[in-house]
Amino acid sequence: MPKIVDAAARRLEIVDAVCRIIATDGLERASLREVADEAGLAVGSVRHYFATSEELLAFTFSAVADRILARAAAALAGVSRAVGAEEQHEAVLTLLSEFLPLDEERALDACAWLAFKNAARIRPFLAAEADRSHRAVAAVVGQLISRLRAEDDAPADALTADRGGEQLVTEAERLLATLDGLTMHALLQPAWLTREMCLDVLESHLAGLRRTAAAKH
């Protein structure tokens, strides 16, 4: 009998091979042949699922983004379930940590994600996924900040509501920039920017968010 291959599982094996190549040698080396060698497959097997390198890279970008977003969504649900200030604080740190390269799995995904986002500037076939994944991550971060911000007791008038929306966008972008910066520095200088230092920076950022919220009242 012919061997039955789980197509979805095989595609993810190939995705993992792409991520390993990006982490060790960069995105430029991720050709169909190199990926096949890394995955321990014949190049024809890879072509069975991906006709071109562009198709393979676009699929990998989407798969990596979805993995990160799935972990973040699960962690965001944990923030919603958290009871009490201490439990919520830990849940928030858990959520933000999902975007950082704090273990091998997250480091491979983060390295690939940054490489793809950078490549999307000059490779049009990656641009749509770069936009989709950024918006999806920004939405998660925006939801988190909305939950952390103190609610005004008095009903907001239209001007106050507009300014509140602007502040939310600003704080979301500030947190996104912090996460991207930590990710890049942790990947480039892992001996310096350790897991503990990453978490310390997140703690400091969260404390700043709380001071900003408290100043509104």
C-alpha positions in Angstrom: 0.0 0.0 0.0 1.2 3.5 -0.7 2.2 5.5 2.3 -0.5 8.0 3.4 1.0 11.4 4.1 -0.7 14.0 6.3 -0.5 17.0 3.9 -1.1 19.6 6.7 1.6 18.0 8.9 4.0 17.8 6.0 3.5 21.4 5.1 4.3 22.4 8.7 7.4 20.2 8.6 8.5 22.2 5.6 7.6 25.5 7.4 9.8 24.5 10.3 12.7 23.8 7.9 12.3 27.2 6.4 12.4 28.8 9.9 15.6 26.9 10.8 17.3 28.0 7.6 16.3 31.7 8.2 17.6 31.5 11.8 21.0 30.0 10.8 21.6 31.4 7.2 19.0 34.0 6.5 16.0 34.3 4.2 18.0 34.4 1.0 19.0 30.7 1.4 15.4 29.5 1.7 15.1 28.0 -1.8 13.1 24.9 -2.6 16.2 22.8 -2.8 17.8 24.1 0.4 14.5 23.6 2.3 14.1 20.1 0.9 17.6 19.2 2.2 16.9 20.8 5.6 13.6 18.9 5.9 15.2 15.6 4.7 12.9 15.4 1.7 13.3 15.2 -2.1 12.9 18.5 -3.8 10.0 16.9 -5.7 8.2 16.3 -2.5 8.5 20.0 -1.6 7.3 21.0 -5.0 4.3 18.7 -4.5 3.1 21.2 -1.9 4.7 24.5 -3.2 5.3 25.1 -6.8 7.6 28.0 -6.4 9.9 29.5 -3.7 7.6 32.5 -3.5 4.6 30.3 -2.8 6.6 28.5 -0.1 7.8 31.7 1.6 4.4 33.3 1.5 2.8 30.3 3.1 5.6 30.1 5.7 5.1 33.8 6.6 1.4 33.2 7.1 1.9 30.0 9.1 4.5 31.7 11.4 2.3 34.7 12.0 -0.7 32.5 12.8 1.3 30.5 15.3 2.3 33.6 17.1 -1.2 35.0 17.0 -2.7 31.7 18.3 -0.4 31.8 21.3 -1.2 35.4 21.9 -5.0 34.8 21.6 -4.8 32.0 24.2 -2.8 34.3 26.5 -5.3 37.1 26.0 -8.1 34.8 27.1 -6.0 34.1 30.2 -5.9 37.8 30.9 -9.7 37.9 30.8 -9.9 35.0 33.2 -7.4 36.4 35.7 -8.8 37.4 39.1 -7.0 40.0 41.2 -4.2 42.4 40.4 -1.4 40.0 40.8 -2.9 37.2 38.7 -3.8 39.7 36.0 -0.3 41.1 36.0 1.2 37.7 35.5 -1.3 37.0 32.7 -0.3 40.2 31.0 3.3 39.3 31.2 2.6 35.9 29.8 0.7 37.5 26.8 3.5 39.9 26.0 6.1 37.2 26.4 4.5 35.3 23.5 5.9 37.8 21.1 9.5 37.5 22.4 12.2 34.9 21.7 12.3 33.5 25.2 12.7 29.9 24.2 13.7 27.9 21.1 10.2 27.7 19.6 9.5 31.4 20.0 13.0 32.4 18.9 12.6 30.5 15.6 9.2 32.1 15.0 10.3 35.6 16.0 13.4 35.4 13.8 11.4 34.3 10.8 8.7 36.8 11.4 11.1 39.7 11.6 12.9 38.5 8.5 9.7 38.2 6.5 8.5 41.6 7.7 11.7 43.2 6.6 11.7 41.4 3.2 8.1 42.5 2.6 9.5 46.0 1.9 11.1 44.8 -1.3 9.2 41.6 -2.1 5.6 42.5 -3.1 4.3 38.9 -2.7 4.9 39.2 1.0 3.3 42.6 1.5 -0.3 41.4 2.0 0.7 39.1 4.8 2.9 41.7 6.4 -0.1 44.0 6.5 -2.5 41.4 7.8 -0.2 40.1 10.5 0.7 43.6 11.7 -2.9 44.5 12.0 -3.8 41.3 13.8 -1.0 41.8 16.4 -1.9 45.4 16.8 -5.5 44.4 17.5 -4.3 42.0 20.3 -2.1 44.7 21.8 -5.0 47.3 21.5 -7.4 44.9 23.3 -4.8 44.4 26.0 -4.3 48.1 26.6 -8.0 48.7 26.6 -8.3 46.3 29.5 -5.4 47.9 31.3 -6.6 51.5 31.0 -8.7 52.9 33.8 -12.2 53.8 32.7 -13.4 57.3 33.3 -16.2 57.6 35.8 -18.0 60.4 34.0 -19.5 59.8 30.5 -17.0 61.1 27.9 -18.0 63.8 25.4 -17.2 63.4 21.8 -13.9 65.3 22.0 -12.7 63.3 25.0 -13.7 60.1 23.3 -11.7 61.1 20.2 -8.6 61.9 22.3 -9.0 58.6 24.2 -9.0 56.7 20.9 -5.9 58.6 19.8 -4.2 57.7 23.1 -5.1 54.1 22.7 -3.5 54.0 19.3 -0.4 55.8 20.6 0.0 53.4 23.5 -0.6 50.4 21.3 2.2 51.5 18.9 4.5 52.3 21.8 4.0 48.8 23.2 4.4 47.3 19.7 7.7 49.2 19.2 8.9 48.0 22.6 8.1 44.4 21.7 9.8 44.6 18.3 12.8 46.3 19.8 13.2 43.7 22.5 12.7 40.9 20.0 15.4 42.3 17.7 17.9 43.0 20.5 17.3 39.6 22.1 17.9 37.8 18.8 21.0 39.9 18.0 22.5 40.1 21.5 21.2 37.1 23.4 24.1 37.1 25.9 23.2 40.7 26.9 19.4 40.9 26.6 18.5 37.9 28.6 15.0 36.6 29.4 15.2 38.3 32.8 16.1 41.6 31.2 13.3 41.3 28.7 10.8 40.7 31.5 12.3 43.7 33.5 11.7 46.0 30.5 8.1 44.7 30.1 7.6 45.3 33.8 8.8 48.9 33.5 6.6 49.5 30.5 3.5 48.2 32.3 4.3 50.4 35.3 4.5 53.4 32.9 1.1 52.4 31.4 -0.4 52.3 34.9 1.1 55.7 35.8 -0.4 57.2 32.7 -3.8 55.8 33.5 -3.6 57.0 37.1 -2.7 60.5 35.9 -6.1 60.7 34.1 -8.0 60.7 37.3 
